[in-house]
Amino acid sequence: MESRAQLVGLRVGSILVLLFTWWVAGILMDDPEVLPGPVLTGTTIMTNLVTLGPEGHSAYFHIGITLGRIFSTFAVAMLVGIGIGLSMGLRKVIEHSLMALIPLLLTMPTILMVFLAVLWFGFNEVGSLVAVLGVVTPFVAVVMFEGAKAMDKSLIDMAKTYKAGRGMLIRKVYLPQLMPYIFSAFRFAFGMTWKIVALAETFGIKFGIGYMFFFWFEQFVMEQVMAWIITFVILMLILEHGVFARLESKAFAWRPVYSL
């Protein structure tokens, strides 16, 4: 309990230090049109949540659009990446066929992939999906490939010797060994997905948090720009630490915890 309280205290303390630094920087800058302080930004966020914005849409509308894009593209990228990675790890032919292509995709700059996807497929949902697939899927595939290669083959052979069914093999042999790799890919893939979606919206995909960020940036209303950036960051922190971290701790609750 004490260690958990210390962990929460450290996280809250780091946020307070960041807010204090931001507040001091705003005072030193002395120009809210360039760097609005945390109080003005917080007030703007609250105003956005209770009033309609440009084009008659509320903040909840744009938040919902962005979250929908993030979750849909993230799910597709994870499923495709896991499928490719496991196929590479279990089939030599697939491994040799794709090993030349995946490093090529991994070296592609993210902003270039987003730009090309939007240029080729337009300012729509397909463009954001292709951008996420191009950046996230290769990484997930590599992680899952390493997980498949690292599996204990003796356990698999023993399970087959005792005629374990396919369902039991997946639940009792494959999944426990692959779970650390799945969650490692999961955390990275989600972090990359929301950045790519926000970037694609900033490039011109209609509606969403990135779209609002760029809209207000063009108007040079910096308190709105900062308000939408902070809104986005808060949402992702809630999902990362409030949802995904809890899922991971439950999935690995069986593992002993050692402290140095």
C-alpha positions, 0 to 999 in steps of 0.5 A: 500500500505504501509503495502504491501511495508513493507511486501516486505521489510521485506522478501527481508531484511530477504533474504539479511541477510541470504545471508550475513550470508552465505557469512561471514560463507564462509569467516570464513570457508575459504574452498570453497570445503566444504562451497562455498560462495553465489557468487560461488554458483550463478555463478555455477547456471548460468553455469548450466543453459547455459551448458549441464550437465552429461549424456548430459542433461541440467538443464532445463531437470532435473528441468522439470522432478522434477516439473512433478513428484511434480505436478502429485504426489501432485494432486493425493495425494490431490484428494485421501486425500480430497475424503477420508476426506470428506467420513469420515466426511459424513459417520460414517461407513467410519470414524470408519473404517479408524480412526485406520489406518490413525494415523498409517500412520501419525506416519510413519517417512517420510524417512522410507516411502520413503525408503520402497516405493522405495524398494517395487516399484523400482527406478521409478515414481511409487515409488515416487507416493506411497511415497507421497501418504503414507505421504501426503494423511493421513494428507490431509484426517484428515484436510478435515475430520475436515472441514467436521465435522465443517460445519454448518449443519443448512445452509445445512438443510436450503439449502435443505429445499429451494430445492437447487440443488446439484451444488448450494449446492457444490458452495454456501454451501459446498465449502465456508466452506471447502475452509480454510481447503482445502488451509491449506491441500494444503499448507502443502501437497505441502511442503511435496510433493516436499521434498519427491520427492527430497528425492526419487530422491536422493535415486536413481530415475533417473534424476531430481534435487535430482538425480543431488544433489546426483550425485555431492555429490558423486563427492564431488563437493560442489559448484554443490551440493549447486547450485542444492539445491539453485535452488530447493529452489528458484523454490519452493519459486517462486511457494509458494509465486508467485503462491499459495499465490496469488491463496489463496488471490484471493480465500479469497478476500471476507474476511475482513482483520484485523490488530492487 
